[in-house]
Amino acid sequence: MKEFEAEGRGVPEDGSNVGRDLRGWGHRWEDPAVFAAYVAGLREEADHAVPPRPGWVHCTQLWVVDADSGTYYGRIAVRHELNEFLRDIGGHIGYDIRPTARRRGYATAALREALPVAGELGLRSVLVTCDYDNVASRKVIETCGGVYEDERNGKLRYWIDTGAGHGTGEAGEAGG
């Protein structure tokens, strides 16, 4: 997370999950009890028995971690549904890979691993977006089967089949 902070993440204008977490937890989560509370909060975000915060949707957070060394490379968020903001800007899936781990295949692997998770949530296809000038992210999305739909507010919007073949995914209405 210090790498994200060093690249300017966590400032008030950073609306990403990483930005939110850096602002809320960043200087405290080295304490095991604080980190445990942070993880419990992430788990609640995925729990449909717990109402999401106003304006938010349920979200499953997955971490990209080396199984042997335990090194944290990033995270990927699987949002269980779309609200207006997510439909135009954020999508069902968003990911953040720490700067020193970029361009090494972690984002592609994480997105591939997240697609079945989305399918298990009943989404037959998911919306994944990236900034129009983020060539690396665009390549990740396209490598994972992303089909370009359009550009909105500087974001390229792609639909990816989860392989679920059933469910209520938003793609049916959006043509994904």
WODATA-V514178 format. One record per pair of residues at least 12 apart in sequence whose C-alpha atoms are under 10 Angstrom apart, sorted by the first residue. I is the first residue (numbers start at 0). GAP is how many residues later the second one is. D is the distance in whole Angstrom. If there is no record, write none. Layout:
<<I:GAP:D> <I:GAP:D>>
//
This chain:
<<0:17:8> <0:18:10> <0:20:9> <0:21:7> <0:25:8> <0:71:9> <0:72:9> <0:73:9> <0:96:10> <0:97:7> <0:98:10> <1:20:9> <1:24:8> <1:25:10> <1:96:9> <2:94:10> <2:95:6> <2:96:6> <2:97:8> <3:14:8> <3:15:8> <3:18:9> <3:70:10> <3:92:9> <3:93:9> <3:94:6> <3:95:7> <3:96:10> <4:13:9> <4:14:8> <4:17:7> <4:18:10> <4:21:9> <4:93:10> <5:93:9> <6:91:10> <6:92:8> <8:12:10> <8:13:8> <8:14:9> <9:12:5> <9:13:6> <9:14:9> <9:16:9> <10:12:7> <15:74:9> <15:78:9> <15:79:10> <15:80:9> <16:44:10> <16:58:10> <16:59:10> <16:60:8> <16:77:9> <16:78:9> <16:79:9> <17:56:10> <17:57:9> <17:77:9> <17:78:8> <20:17:9> <23:14:9> <24:12:10> <24:13:7> <38:22:10> <41:16:10> <41:17:8> <41:18:8> <41:19:7> <41:20:10> <42:15:10> <42:16:9> <42:17:7> <42:18:8> <43:14:8> <43:15:9> <43:16:9> <44:12:8> <44:13:5> <44:14:5> <44:15:7> <44:16:8> <44:34:9> <45:12:5> <45:13:5> <45:14:5> <45:15:8> <45:32:9> <45:33:8> <45:34:8> <46:12:8> <46:13:8> <47:32:10> <54:28:8> <54:29:9> <54:30:9> <55:23:9> <55:25:10> <55:26:9> <55:27:8> <55:29:9> <55:30:9> <56:22:7> <56:23:7> <56:24:7> <56:25:7> <56:26:7> <56:29:9> <56:35:10> <57:20:9> <57:21:6> <57:22:6> <57:23:7> <57:24:10> <58:18:6> <58:19:6> <58:20:4> <58:21:6> <58:22:8> <58:33:9> <58:34:9> <59:16:8> <59:17:6> <59:18:5> <59:19:6> <59:20:8> <59:33:10> <59:54:10> <59:57:9> <59:58:9> <59:61:10> <60:14:7> <60:15:6> <60:16:5> <60:17:6> <60:18:9> <60:32:10> <60:33:10> <60:34:10> <60:53:10> <61:12:9> <61:13:6> <61:14:5> <61:15:6> <61:16:8> <61:33:9> <61:48:8> <61:51:9> <61:52:8> <61:55:10> <62:12:4> <62:13:6> <62:14:9> <62:32:10> <62:33:10> <62:34:10> <62:47:8> <63:12:7> <63:31:10> <63:32:9> <63:33:8> <63:34:10> <63:42:7> <63:43:8> <63:45:9> <63:46:7> <63:49:10> <64:41:9> <64:45:10> <65:40:10> <71:25:9> <71:26:8> <71:29:9> <72:23:9> <72:24:6> <72:25:6> <72:26:9> <72:27:8> <72:28:6> <72:29:9> <72:33:7> <72:34:9> <73:21:8> <73:22:5> <73:23:4> <73:24:6> <73:25:9> <73:27:8> <73:28:10> <73:32:8> <73:33:8> <73:36:9> <74:19:8> <74:20:6> <74:21:5> <74:22:7> <74:23:9> <74:31:10> <74:32:9> <74:35:8> <74:36:10> <75:17:7> <75:18:6> <75:19:4> <75:20:6> <75:21:8> <75:31:8> <75:34:7> <75:35:7> <75:37:10> <75:38:8> <76:14:10> <76:15:8> <76:16:5> <76:17:5> <76:18:6> <76:19:9> <76:33:10> <76:34:10> <76:37:8> <76:41:10> <77:13:9> <77:14:6> <77:15:5> <77:16:7> <77:17:9> <77:33:10> <77:36:7> <77:37:9> <77:39:8> <77:40:7> <77:43:9> <77:48:9> <77:50:10> <78:12:8> <78:13:5> <78:14:6> <78:15:8> <78:39:8> <78:42:9> <78:47:9> <78:48:10> <79:12:7> <79:13:9> <79:37:10> <79:38:7> <79:39:10> <79:41:7> <79:42:9> <79:43:8> <79:46:10> <79:89:9> <80:12:10> <80:37:10> <80:40:9> <80:41:10> <80:42:8> <80:45:9> <80:46:10> <80:87:9> <80:88:8> <80:89:8> <81:44:10> <81:45:9> <81:87:9> <81:88:7> <85:41:9> <85:42:9> <85:43:9> <86:40:8> <86:41:9> <86:42:9> <86:65:10> <86:70:9> <86:83:9> <86:87:10> <87:39:10> <87:41:9> <87:62:10> <87:63:9> <87:64:6> <87:65:8> <87:66:10> <87:67:8> <87:68:9> <87:69:8> <88:38:10> <88:39:9> <88:40:7> <88:41:8> <88:42:9> <88:62:9> <88:63:7> <88:64:7> <88:65:8> <88:66:6> <88:67:9> <88:68:8> <89:37:8> <89:38:7> <89:39:6> <89:40:8> <89:65:9> <89:67:9> <90:35:7> <90:36:5> <90:37:5> <90:38:6> <90:39:9> <90:66:8> <90:67:9> <90:68:9> <91:26:8> <91:31:9> <91:33:9> <91:34:6> <91:35:5> <91:36:6> <91:37:9> <91:67:10> <91:77:10> <91:78:9> <92:18:8> <92:21:8> <92:22:9> <92:25:9> <92:33:7> <92:34:7> <92:35:5> <92:36:8> <93:17:9> <93:33:10> <93:34:7> <93:35:8> <93:36:9> <94:12:7> <94:13:10> <94:15:8> <94:16:8> <94:33:10> <94:35:10> <94:42:9> <95:14:10> <96:13:9> <101:34:9> <102:33:8> <102:34:10> <102:37:10> <104:35:8> <105:34:10> <106:29:9> <106:30:8> <106:33:7> <106:34:9> <107:29:9> <107:31:9> <107:32:5> <107:33:8> <107:34:10> <107:35:7> <107:36:7> <108:31:9> <108:35:9> <109:30:10> <110:17:10> <110:29:8> <110:30:8> <110:32:10> <110:33:7> <111:28:10> <111:29:9> <111:31:9> <111:32:6> <111:33:9> <111:50:9> <113:48:9> <114:29:9> <114:45:8> <114:46:8> <114:47:5> <114:48:8> <114:49:9> <115:45:10> <115:46:6> <115:47:7> <115:48:7> <116:45:8> <116:47:10> <117:43:10> <117:44:7> <117:45:9> <117:46:8> <117:51:9> <118:42:9> <118:43:5> <118:44:7> <118:45:5> <118:46:8> <118:47:8> <118:48:8> <118:49:10> <118:50:9> <119:42:9> <119:43:10> <119:44:7> <119:46:10> <119:47:9> <120:43:9> <120:46:8> <120:47:9> <120:48:9> <121:40:9> <121:42:7> <121:43:9> <121:44:7> <121:45:4> <121:46:6> <121:47:7> <122:38:9> <122:39:7> <122:40:9> <122:41:7> <122:42:9> <122:43:7> <122:44:5> <122:45:6> <122:46:4> <122:47:7> <122:48:8> <122:49:10> <123:36:9> <123:37:6> <123:38:5> <123:39:6> <123:40:5> <123:41:5> <123:42:6> <123:43:6> <123:44:7> <123:45:5> <123:46:8> <123:47:7> <123:48:9> <123:52:9> <124:21:10> <124:33:10> <124:34:6> <124:35:5> <124:36:4> <124:37:5> <124:38:8> <124:39:8> <124:40:9> <124:41:9> <124:42:9> <124:43:9> <124:44:6> <124:45:7> <124:46:6> <124:47:8> <124:50:10> <124:51:7> <125:20:9> <125:32:8> <125:33:5> <125:34:5> <125:35:7> <125:36:7> <125:43:7> <125:44:7> <125:45:7> <125:50:8> <126:19:9> <126:20:9> <126:21:10> <126:22:9> <126:30:7> <126:31:6> <126:32:5> <126:33:7> <126:34:9> <126:42:9> <126:43:8> <126:44:8> <126:47:9> <126:49:8> <127:13:7> <127:18:8> <127:19:10> <127:20:10> <127:27:10> <127:28:8> <127:29:6> <127:30:5> <127:31:6> <127:32:7> <128:12:8> <128:17:10> <128:19:9> <128:21:10> <128:22:9> <128:23:10> <128:25:10> <128:26:6> <128:27:5> <128:28:5> <128:29:6> <128:30:9> <129:21:9> <129:24:8> <129:25:5> <129:26:5> <129:27:7> <129:28:9> <130:20:9> <130:21:10> <130:22:9> <130:23:6> <130:24:5> <130:25:6> <130:26:9> <131:19:8> <131:20:9> <131:21:9> <131:22:6> <131:23:5> <131:24:5> <131:25:9> <132:21:9> <132:22:9> <132:23:9> <133:21:9> <133:22:9> <137:18:8> <137:19:10> <137:20:9> <140:16:10> <140:17:7> <140:18:9> <140:19:8> <141:16:8> <141:17:10> <141:18:9> <143:16:7> <143:17:9> <143:18:10> <144:13:9> <144:14:8> <144:15:6> <144:16:7> <144:17:9> <145:12:5> <145:13:5> <145:14:5> <145:15:8> <145:30:9> <146:12:5> <146:13:6> <146:14:9> <146:29:7> <147:12:9> <147:28:9> <148:25:9> <148:26:8> <148:27:8> <157:18:8> <158:12:7> <158:15:9> <158:16:9> <158:17:5> <159:16:7> <160:15:8>>
//
